């Protein structure tokens, strides 16, 4: 089963920790690889700290988007 991700806008405060049963995806800034994880902490200024294991994923653009 392929997962379909969305990019919602949610207001956060520095230090907020969010989790997801299905996971989040993020692109590594240096290697440009995509990975999935299930818990993250917001550090402010658009920065995140991934908490837990990172799982490599194959990300492809959905046609028509």
Helices and strands as residue ranges (DSSP letters): E 17-27, E 34-44, E 47-50, E 55-56
